[in-house]
Amino acid sequence: MFTGTVPLEEFRREHTLEYNRLLKSGQLAKHLVDAPSRPMTLGSRILGITLIICGLTLLVLVLIGFTGSTLGG
């Protein structure tokens, strides 16, 4: 998600019509890129995990705030 790439096999499986269209038109090679570097992959994973933790923390705080305001008042 953060690197903007998807493995070719996954693209072929999940976007069959587009894959076949690009293959038939000869434009598939134009859209192929190298896999992201190891540091980019690691950085993307760290960023993703950090954002998920932040989102879950905010969700818990909102729920605590909601339940605290309805019980107290």
N, CA, C and O atoms as CSV, one atom per row, in Angstrom:
chain,resi,resn,atom,element,x,y,z
A,1,MET,N,N,0.821,-1.192,0.000
A,1,MET,CA,C,0.000,0.000,0.000
A,1,MET,C,C,0.867,1.259,0.000
A,1,MET,O,O,0.605,2.197,-0.753
A,2,PHE,N,N,1.888,1.277,0.836
A,2,PHE,CA,C,2.707,2.485,0.958
A,2,PHE,C,C,3.764,2.584,-0.137
A,2,PHE,O,O,4.288,3.669,-0.389
A,3,THR,N,N,4.083,1.473,-0.789
A,3,THR,CA,C,5.100,1.509,-1.842
A,3,THR,C,C,4.495,1.712,-3.220
A,3,THR,O,O,5.201,2.087,-4.156
A,4,GLY,N,N,3.198,1.470,-3.359
A,4,GLY,CA,C,2.530,1.660,-4.642
A,4,GLY,C,C,2.770,0.541,-5.634
A,4,GLY,O,O,2.490,0.699,-6.822
A,5,THR,N,N,3.285,-0.595,-5.166
A,5,THR,CA,C,3.531,-1.719,-6.059
A,5,THR,C,C,2.764,-2.942,-5.577
A,5,THR,O,O,2.352,-3.026,-4.420
A,6,VAL,N,N,2.584,-3.883,-6.489
A,6,VAL,CA,C,1.928,-5.145,-6.164
A,6,VAL,C,C,2.644,-6.226,-6.975
A,6,VAL,O,O,2.975,-6.003,-8.139
A,7,PRO,N,N,2.888,-7.393,-6.373
A,7,PRO,CA,C,3.529,-8.475,-7.140
A,7,PRO,C,C,2.698,-8.846,-8.367
A,7,PRO,O,O,1.468,-8.795,-8.332
A,8,LEU,N,N,3.375,-9.215,-9.443
A,8,LEU,CA,C,2.705,-9.504,-10.707
A,8,LEU,C,C,1.684,-10.633,-10.563
A,8,LEU,O,O,0.588,-10.544,-11.117
A,9,GLU,N,N,2.019,-11.672,-9.841
A,9,GLU,CA,C,1.085,-12.792,-9.657
A,9,GLU,C,C,-0.182,-12.343,-8.931
A,9,GLU,O,O,-1.284,-12.771,-9.275
A,10,GLU,N,N,-0.024,-11.490,-7.939
A,10,GLU,CA,C,-1.191,-10.969,-7.217
A,10,GLU,C,C,-2.043,-10.084,-8.133
A,10,GLU,O,O,-3.271,-10.157,-8.109
A,11,PHE,N,N,-1.384,-9.252,-8.935
A,11,PHE,CA,C,-2.105,-8.400,-9.877
A,11,PHE,C,C,-2.882,-9.255,-10.889
A,11,PHE,O,O,-4.039,-8.968,-11.198
A,12,ARG,N,N,-2.233,-10.300,-11.394
A,12,ARG,CA,C,-2.881,-11.172,-12.376
A,12,ARG,C,C,-4.092,-11.874,-11.767
A,12,ARG,O,O,-5.110,-12.047,-12.436
A,13,ARG,N,N,-3.986,-12.279,-10.498
A,13,ARG,CA,C,-5.073,-12.992,-9.835
A,13,ARG,C,C,-6.232,-12.060,-9.467
A,13,ARG,O,O,-7.396,-12.423,-9.634
A,14,GLU,N,N,-5.916,-10.864,-8.968
A,14,GLU,CA,C,-6.952,-9.962,-8.464
A,14,GLU,C,C,-7.522,-9.020,-9.527
A,14,GLU,O,O,-8.631,-8.510,-9.367
A,15,HIS,N,N,-6.786,-8.787,-10.596
A,15,HIS,CA,C,-7.232,-7.862,-11.655
A,15,HIS,C,C,-7.091,-8.551,-13.014
A,15,HIS,O,O,-6.395,-8.062,-13.904
A,16,THR,N,N,-7.755,-9.678,-13.154
A,16,THR,CA,C,-7.595,-10.527,-14.334
A,16,THR,C,C,-7.927,-9.793,-15.628
A,16,THR,O,O,-7.182,-9.900,-16.602
A,17,LEU,N,N,-9.020,-9.058,-15.656
A,17,LEU,CA,C,-9.416,-8.373,-16.891
A,17,LEU,C,C,-8.385,-7.325,-17.310
A,17,LEU,O,O,-8.018,-7.242,-18.482
A,18,GLU,N,N,-7.927,-6.537,-16.359
A,18,GLU,CA,C,-6.934,-5.514,-16.691
A,18,GLU,C,C,-5.608,-6.148,-17.101
A,18,GLU,O,O,-4.955,-5.688,-18.038
A,19,TYR,N,N,-5.218,-7.196,-16.401
A,19,TYR,CA,C,-3.991,-7.911,-16.751
A,19,TYR,C,C,-4.064,-8.426,-18.183
A,19,TYR,O,O,-3.135,-8.231,-18.966
A,20,ASN,N,N,-5.170,-9.085,-18.524
A,20,ASN,CA,C,-5.329,-9.626,-19.882
A,20,ASN,C,C,-5.351,-8.515,-20.929
A,20,ASN,O,O,-4.791,-8.671,-22.014
A,21,ARG,N,N,-5.994,-7.399,-20.605
A,21,ARG,CA,C,-6.040,-6.271,-21.546
A,21,ARG,C,C,-4.634,-5.725,-21.805
A,21,ARG,O,O,-4.263,-5.462,-22.949
A,22,LEU,N,N,-3.859,-5.558,-20.730
A,22,LEU,CA,C,-2.490,-5.051,-20.886
A,22,LEU,C,C,-1.613,-6.044,-21.624
A,22,LEU,O,O,-0.774,-5.656,-22.437
A,23,LEU,N,N,-1.805,-7.320,-21.343
A,23,LEU,CA,C,-1.022,-8.356,-22.014
A,23,LEU,C,C,-1.317,-8.375,-23.506
A,23,LEU,O,O,-0.390,-8.439,-24.314
A,24,LYS,N,N,-2.581,-8.322,-23.887
A,24,LYS,CA,C,-2.973,-8.363,-25.301
A,24,LYS,C,C,-2.523,-7.115,-26.057
A,24,LYS,O,O,-2.160,-7.194,-27.231
A,25,SER,N,N,-2.546,-5.967,-25.385
A,25,SER,CA,C,-2.154,-4.721,-26.051
A,25,SER,C,C,-0.638,-4.537,-26.085
A,25,SER,O,O,-0.138,-3.619,-26.735
A,26,GLY,N,N,0.096,-5.409,-25.384
A,26,GLY,CA,C,1.550,-5.306,-25.362
A,26,GLY,C,C,2.068,-4.211,-24.446
A,26,GLY,O,O,3.236,-3.834,-24.535
A,27,GLN,N,N,1.225,-3.698,-23.572
A,27,GLN,CA,C,1.625,-2.595,-22.698
A,27,GLN,C,C,1.962,-3.039,-21.280
A,27,GLN,O,O,2.258,-2.203,-20.427
A,28,LEU,N,N,1.920,-4.332,-21.019
A,28,LEU,CA,C,2.196,-4.824,-19.672
A,28,LEU,C,C,3.616,-4.474,-19.233
A,28,LEU,O,O,3.827,-4.031,-18.104
A,29,ALA,N,N,4.579,-4.670,-20.117
A,29,ALA,CA,C,5.982,-4.402,-19.777
A,29,ALA,C,C,6.201,-2.938,-19.400
A,29,ALA,O,O,7.080,-2.630,-18.595
A,30,LYS,N,N,5.417,-2.047,-19.969
A,30,LYS,CA,C,5.543,-0.611,-19.687
A,30,LYS,C,C,5.185,-0.291,-18.231
A,30,LYS,O,O,5.658,0.702,-17.680
A,31,HIS,N,N,4.352,-1.130,-17.613
A,31,HIS,CA,C,3.883,-0.877,-16.259
A,31,HIS,C,C,4.661,-1.648,-15.192
A,31,HIS,O,O,4.423,-1.464,-13.998
A,32,LEU,N,N,5.580,-2.502,-15.613
A,32,LEU,CA,C,6.356,-3.276,-14.653
A,32,LEU,C,C,7.457,-2.423,-14.036
A,32,LEU,O,O,8.128,-1.657,-14.728
A,33,VAL,N,N,7.634,-2.567,-12.725
A,33,VAL,CA,C,8.688,-1.849,-12.009
A,33,VAL,C,C,9.431,-2.833,-11.116
A,33,VAL,O,O,8.937,-3.925,-10.836
A,34,ASP,N,N,10.605,-2.443,-10.677
A,34,ASP,CA,C,11.370,-3.278,-9.756
A,34,ASP,C,C,10.675,-3.323,-8.399
A,34,ASP,O,O,9.961,-2.395,-8.019
A,35,ALA,N,N,10.892,-4.399,-7.693
A,35,ALA,CA,C,10.340,-4.527,-6.341
A,35,ALA,C,C,10.972,-3.463,-5.444
A,35,ALA,O,O,12.121,-3.080,-5.662
A,36,PRO,N,N,10.242,-2.983,-4.442
A,36,PRO,CA,C,10.812,-1.982,-3.546
A,36,PRO,C,C,12.024,-2.539,-2.807
A,36,PRO,O,O,12.120,-3.740,-2.557
A,37,SER,N,N,12.932,-1.654,-2.469
A,37,SER,CA,C,14.136,-2.080,-1.759
A,37,SER,C,C,13.770,-2.577,-0.359
A,37,SER,O,O,12.687,-2.287,0.150
A,38,ARG,N,N,14.671,-3.315,0.243
A,38,ARG,CA,C,14.433,-3.842,1.592
A,38,ARG,C,C,14.195,-2.733,2.607
A,38,ARG,O,O,13.276,-2.847,3.418
A,39,PRO,N,N,15.002,-1.643,2.593
A,39,PRO,CA,C,14.720,-0.559,3.536
A,39,PRO,C,C,13.349,0.088,3.321
A,39,PRO,O,O,12.690,0.473,4.287
A,40,MET,N,N,12.918,0.210,2.072
A,40,MET,CA,C,11.603,0.784,1.785
A,40,MET,C,C,10.500,-0.129,2.307
A,40,MET,O,O,9.521,0.343,2.884
A,41,THR,N,N,10.654,-1.429,2.107
A,41,THR,CA,C,9.674,-2.398,2.601
A,41,THR,C,C,9.614,-2.369,4.118
A,41,THR,O,O,8.527,-2.361,4.696
A,42,LEU,N,N,10.763,-2.354,4.762
A,42,LEU,CA,C,10.809,-2.306,6.224
A,42,LEU,C,C,10.193,-1.010,6.746
A,42,LEU,O,O,9.410,-1.032,7.695
A,43,GLY,N,N,10.542,0.106,6.134
A,43,GLY,CA,C,9.979,1.400,6.538
A,43,GLY,C,C,8.472,1.441,6.361
A,43,GLY,O,O,7.763,1.999,7.198
A,44,SER,N,N,7.977,0.853,5.276
A,44,SER,CA,C,6.535,0.816,5.033
A,44,SER,C,C,5.816,-0.018,6.083
A,44,SER,O,O,4.732,0.344,6.540
A,45,ARG,N,N,6.423,-1.128,6.461
A,45,ARG,CA,C,5.812,-1.973,7.498
A,45,ARG,C,C,5.790,-1.272,8.841
A,45,ARG,O,O,4.791,-1.317,9.558
A,46,ILE,N,N,6.896,-0.622,9.183
A,46,ILE,CA,C,6.951,0.114,10.452
A,46,ILE,C,C,5.912,1.229,10.457
A,46,ILE,O,O,5.210,1.412,11.451
A,47,LEU,N,N,5.807,1.970,9.371
A,47,LEU,CA,C,4.814,3.038,9.269
A,47,LEU,C,C,3.398,2.480,9.395
A,47,LEU,O,O,2.578,3.042,10.121
A,48,GLY,N,N,3.104,1.396,8.708
A,48,GLY,CA,C,1.783,0.786,8.773
A,48,GLY,C,C,1.421,0.337,10.174
A,48,GLY,O,O,0.317,0.609,10.645
A,49,ILE,N,N,2.333,-0.346,10.847
A,49,ILE,CA,C,2.087,-0.811,12.213
A,49,ILE,C,C,1.893,0.367,13.153
A,49,ILE,O,O,1.009,0.339,14.009
A,50,THR,N,N,2.714,1.405,13.002
A,50,THR,CA,C,2.601,2.595,13.848
A,50,THR,C,C,1.241,3.268,13.667
A,50,THR,O,O,0.610,3.662,14.648
A,51,LEU,N,N,0.791,3.402,12.429
A,51,LEU,CA,C,-0.502,4.036,12.169
A,51,LEU,C,C,-1.670,3.209,12.702
A,51,LEU,O,O,-2.651,3.762,13.198
A,52,ILE,N,N,-1.563,1.890,12.601
A,52,ILE,CA,C,-2.615,1.030,13.156
A,52,ILE,C,C,-2.668,1.157,14.670
A,52,ILE,O,O,-3.753,1.242,15.246
A,53,ILE,N,N,-1.513,1.172,15.320
A,53,ILE,CA,C,-1.474,1.328,16.783
A,53,ILE,C,C,-2.056,2.675,17.194
A,53,ILE,O,O,-2.822,2.747,18.155
A,54,CYS,N,N,-1.708,3.731,16.486
A,54,CYS,CA,C,-2.261,5.064,16.792
A,54,CYS,C,C,-3.777,5.071,16.623
A,54,CYS,O,O,-4.492,5.614,17.465
A,55,GLY,N,N,-4.266,4.476,15.552
A,55,GLY,CA,C,-5.700,4.428,15.310
A,55,GLY,C,C,-6.432,3.646,16.386
A,55,GLY,O,O,-7.484,4.078,16.859
A,56,LEU,N,N,-5.890,2.502,16.779
A,56,LEU,CA,C,-6.523,1.701,17.828
A,56,LEU,C,C,-6.490,2.416,19.181
A,56,LEU,O,O,-7.440,2.335,19.959
A,57,THR,N,N,-5.387,3.114,19.450
A,57,THR,CA,C,-5.293,3.889,20.691
A,57,THR,C,C,-6.350,4.984,20.726
A,57,THR,O,O,-7.007,5.183,21.748
A,58,LEU,N,N,-6.516,5.690,19.617
A,58,LEU,CA,C,-7.539,6.728,19.549
A,58,LEU,C,C,-8.938,6.144,19.702
A,58,LEU,O,O,-9.790,6.741,20.359
A,59,LEU,N,N,-9.178,4.992,19.107
A,59,LEU,CA,C,-10.473,4.333,19.235
A,59,LEU,C,C,-10.763,3.978,20.696
A,59,LEU,O,O,-11.870,4.199,21.186
A,60,VAL,N,N,-9.769,3.433,21.381
A,60,VAL,CA,C,-9.938,3.088,22.800
A,60,VAL,C,C,-10.204,4.339,23.616
A,60,VAL,O,O,-11.075,4.331,24.486
A,61,LEU,N,N,-9.478,5.410,23.356
A,61,LEU,CA,C,-9.685,6.658,24.107
A,61,LEU,C,C,-11.079,7.236,23.859
A,61,LEU,O,O,-11.716,7.740,24.784
A,62,VAL,N,N,-11.548,7.164,22.626
A,62,VAL,CA,C,-12.903,7.644,22.323
A,62,VAL,C,C,-13.937,6.807,23.057
A,62,VAL,O,O,-14.881,7.342,23.638
A,63,LEU,N,N,-13.755,5.481,23.029
A,63,LEU,CA,C,-14.692,4.607,23.746
A,63,LEU,C,C,-14.667,4.857,25.242
A,63,LEU,O,O,-15.717,4.848,25.884
A,64,ILE,N,N,-13.497,5.079,25.808
A,64,ILE,CA,C,-13.393,5.410,27.235
A,64,ILE,C,C,-14.105,6.720,27.519
A,64,ILE,O,O,-14.846,6.816,28.497
A,65,GLY,N,N,-13.901,7.714,26.700
A,65,GLY,CA,C,-14.547,8.996,26.857
A,65,GLY,C,C,-16.061,8.894,26.728
A,65,GLY,O,O,-16.804,9.528,27.478
A,66,PHE,N,N,-16.504,8.097,25.777
A,66,PHE,CA,C,-17.933,7.919,25.562
A,66,PHE,C,C,-18.596,7.225,26.744
A,66,PHE,O,O,-19.620,7.684,27.252
A,67,THR,N,N,-18.010,6.128,27.171
A,67,THR,CA,C,-18.599,5.382,28.288
A,67,THR,C,C,-18.480,6.161,29.596
A,67,THR,O,O,-19.354,6.062,30.457
A,68,GLY,N,N,-17.425,6.921,29.744
A,68,GLY,CA,C,-17.271,7.729,30.960
A,68,GLY,C,C,-18.291,8.860,31.019
A,68,GLY,O,O,-18.787,9.198,32.093
A,69,SER,N,N,-18.602,9.441,29.867
A,69,SER,CA,C,-19.563,10.554,29.865
A,69,SER,C,C,-21.006,10.061,30.019
A,69,SER,O,O,-21.847,10.780,30.558
A,70,THR,N,N,-21.301,8.837,29.549
A,70,THR,CA,C,-22.653,8.333,29.690
A,70,THR,C,C,-22.908,7.752,31.081
A,70,THR,O,O,-24.040,7.775,31.563
A,71,LEU,N,N,-21.872,7.237,31.721
A,71,LEU,CA,C,-22.034,6.696,33.062
A,71,LEU,C,C,-22.076,7.783,34.124
A,71,LEU,O,O,-22.779,7.659,35.127
A,72,GLY,N,N,-21.326,8.839,33.898
A,72,GLY,CA,C,-21.245,9.899,34.907
A,72,GLY,C,C,-22.402,10.867,34.846
A,72,GLY,O,O,-22.631,11.614,35.797
A,73,GLY,N,N,-23.100,10.871,33.803
A,73,GLY,CA,C,-23.992,11.813,33.706
A,73,GLY,C,C,-25.228,12.242,33.356
A,73,GLY,O,O,-25.545,13.419,33.530
